[in-house]
Each structure stands twice: as C-alpha cells, then as structure tokens.
Amino acid sequence: MFRPSDVPSCRPSCWPNCWLAGAKAILKAVRHMAVVAGFACGACLVAQPAAAQSGDVVKVRLGGDAAQTRIVIELEKSVVGKVVTRDSETDRQVIALPDIDLDKTMAGQGQGLISDWRLENMAGSVRLKLNFKSGAKIYRRFLLPPADGVSVYRYVIDVVPQGADAATQLLASVPVVATVAQAPVKAPAKNRKKVIVIDAGHGGKDPGAHGGNSLEKDINLAAAKALRASLEKTGRYTVIMTRDTDSFVDLPARVRIARSADADLFISLHSDSGGDGHTRGASIYTLSDSGTERAAKKALIKGDWSQGEPPADAVVSRILIDLTQRATKNRSATFAQLVMDNIDDSTPLLKSSLRQAGFVVLLAPDVPAVLLEMGFVNNPEDEAMLNDSRHRAVMMGQVAKAIDQYFENSVQYASFAALP
C-alpha cells in the first residue's frame, strides 16, 4: 500500500532522449498550427452528432469506416465495462457498464461497421447494445482518464472485420500526421522479447501494511514471483524483478531499473489497507495529471534527460515531454483496463477500481506503468485470499493474460489511443 509519504519530492532517474533537429521541426509545426500538439486522429474518427447528456453519460461519438470503427462514450466517472453477450452472437454485442447513472435511454445510428447503438438501464447496470453489420467483432476496449484539457472519461471500443488481421487493420486506419503526431519511440530490435519489469512493493526495512497474520511486503513478493513464473512459461518475455528477496529498494531506484532495462511495461504489486477492515477489493492506479506535471517540471528545471543536454528551447522541451508522457499514459490506461477486465473473474474489485495518483514508481515518462492493489490486507477475507497460493496463481495468470492481450499486435497503442 502506498501512503502520502511514499510520494516524496524526488527526481525521476532520467528522461527521453530526443534530437534537437526533431525538436525544432516539432516547434515549427506547432507554431504554424499544422497539428495540435498530441496525436492527430481526425481522419479516422469523424464524430457523429451526439445525444444530449443523460446522467453520467456526457455523449456518444462514432467514427471510422469499414476497416475500423470506433465508438466513444464520454462519462463523468470511470467505469469497468464487461462484455455480457454470448460468443455466438457476432452480429450484436452487449457491454455492461456498472455503477453508471443513466437518466434516459440514448440511441443513435451507426457508422462504418456499426449499424446502430443503444444505451439503456437493464439488469442493474447500463447496457450498451451494439448491432454490427455482417462480419464484425470487438477488437479491444479501454478507458482514457481525463487529461490534456479533456475533463471527462472516455470509454473506447474498437470494432474490426471478423476475419481481419487486427494489427494490419488498426495500422491502416490510423494515419501518422506530421512530425508532431507521434512521440519519439525507439525502434525495437528484431525478434526482441518484450521486457516486463515486476515490482514487488515495499521490502526489507519497509514492511508495508500489516494484516492480521501477514505483512504486505511478503504478499507482494509472493505475487511477483507467481507472475514471473506465468510469464516465463510463455517464453515470450524477458522478466526483470526490482527485488526477488526481502530487501529494501528505494522508489527512484525502481524507476531506474525499468528505464535502464528499456522496459516495455512496469507492474508494481501492492496490497491495500485502510478503513475499519470491512473494505475489500482490488484496484489499479495509473499516473495522475498532478504527477505528470510534477515530472515534466523537474525535467524542464533540472534538464533531467536520459542522454546529453535537453533542447535549448523550453517550448520544444515541454512539447517533447508532453508527447512522450501522453503516449505513455494512454498505453498505461489501456493496460490497466485489460488487467481489471481479466482479474474480475476471480477477484473482488473496488467500486471505483480504476484510479490515478502521483506515485513515484509511475513517473517514468516513457515506460507504461501501473500499480495494482491486489486486495486489502487488513480485511480478513482479502488477506486469506492474498495468502492462498492457488488464488495467487490464478490472479497472476490473469494478469499475464492481460499482458498477452496488450502485446497481441505490434501497433503502438499511442498511435490510436488519443481522441479529439
């Protein structure tokens, strides 16, 4: 469990390597208003007129064509959606959105691969009914938190043709627009395995939260080892642990380990605590806007870049930092949603399970990172579950499945995770 004292005013280890020439090109593009700083996706998402707000649902937008269609539900609060239709119902899919208030039914015409859509209250939750044109399927779903001037949550659903190669379809339908449309990303080495850094929270002199019969640091380490075992069985990943013994590792060092390993994903495992012991359930954190801003300011003030000196132009520096952080936050949000979707089958979740904070271990600007609170160690039921080796193996197997889903195509998530 993280406490306020776990978020000191400490520096991230380093920042993205960027070329001055590229930075000047970005600045020129921005100054000429060629593209708004961020990820341009207007060509692939032309919004349809949206219905008026109803409760927590602000509006619904659609865009795309027969190669890929996207539907975006703008919400006042976060949600963990779940597909509830049978696999055989390929022409209609229903997604349950629990704990969302809908004052009145919303419906509209479709676009691209979607014939029409409908939002209505049903069976204790809001149900999104999507009717597809022949031969379509949901490729993926994810939640984007409020960021970059957008004040609402965005639940995003991508639909592709039934028999299509998803990676090819998504790549073809999301154009790269000008230099500023994509943050600098290092080209992966050929046949390089994805690098996963698993961070077992606390350790050594820092025990973390105390349960009735166990310490958080021990639970976290056992879970980290179980996740490592699940990932190594696949043969697809290089797994690095920030600690694999009962040792103390300070927070900035955990970030340095991930960045020096050129990690593709960072997962910090923790066990929650708080309240009167009755609260239970898992939750997951991604980096908050305040954490993002703090990290960006440190890079600008201290010139905290990974190699060489930062560009001399402060505007260029900030643009480059913002681009990298935006891409990383979007990928982190995508992965967080996948984790919650998968562990929901075996693990109770908090009502608001998708959360944001400025935790130090989430501050690396170019490594997608999440902090998973696996349950409440001061709740007897959760504590027993967290110490059960069978449950631990199942839960970490589901996290490993989420990792597989995250990397199932070679397209950079940042290329199509940001919306207008």
ZIDAWO-V997078 format. One line per field, one symbol per residue. ss: DSSP state (H for helix, E for strand, - for the rest). burial: b if it has 24 or more other C-alpha atoms within 12 Angstrom, else e. A space follows every 10 residues. Layout:
ss=???
burial=???
This chain:
ss=---HHH---- ---------H HHHHHHHHHH H--------- ---------- ---E--EEEE EEEE---EEE EEEEE----- EEE------- -EEEEEE--- -----EEEEE E--EEEEEEE EE--EEEEEE EE---EEEEE EEEE--E--E --EEEEEEEE E----HHHHH HHH-----HH H--------- ---EEEEEEE --E--E---E ----EHHHHH HHHHHHHHHH HHHH--EEEE E--------- HHHHHHHHHH ----EEEEEE EE-------- -EEEEEE-HH HHHHHHHHHH HH-------- ---HHHHHHH HHHHHHHHHH HHHHHHHHHH HHH-----EE EEEEEEE--H HH------EE EEEEEE---H HHHHHH--HH HHHHHHHHHH HHHHHH---- ---HHHH---
burial=bbeeeebeeb bbbbbbbbbe eebbbbbeee eeeebbbbbb bbebbebeeb beebebbbbb bbbbbbbbbb bbbbbbbbbb bbbbeeeeeb bbbbbbbbbb bbeebbbbbb bbbbbbbbbb beeeebbbbb bbbebbbbbb bbbbbbbbee ebbbbbbbbb beeeebbebb eebbebbbbb bbbbbeeeee eeebbbbbbb bbbeeebbbb beebbbbbbb bbbbbbbbbb beeeeebbbb bbbbebeebb bbbbbbbbbb bbbbbbbbbb bbbeeeeebb bbbbbbbbbe bbbbbbebbb eebbbbeeeb beeeebbbbb bbbbbbbbbb bbbbbbbbbb bbbbebbbbb eebbbbbbbb bbbbbbbbbb bbbbbbbbbb ebbebbbeee bbbbbbbbbb bbbbbbbeee bbbbbbbbbb
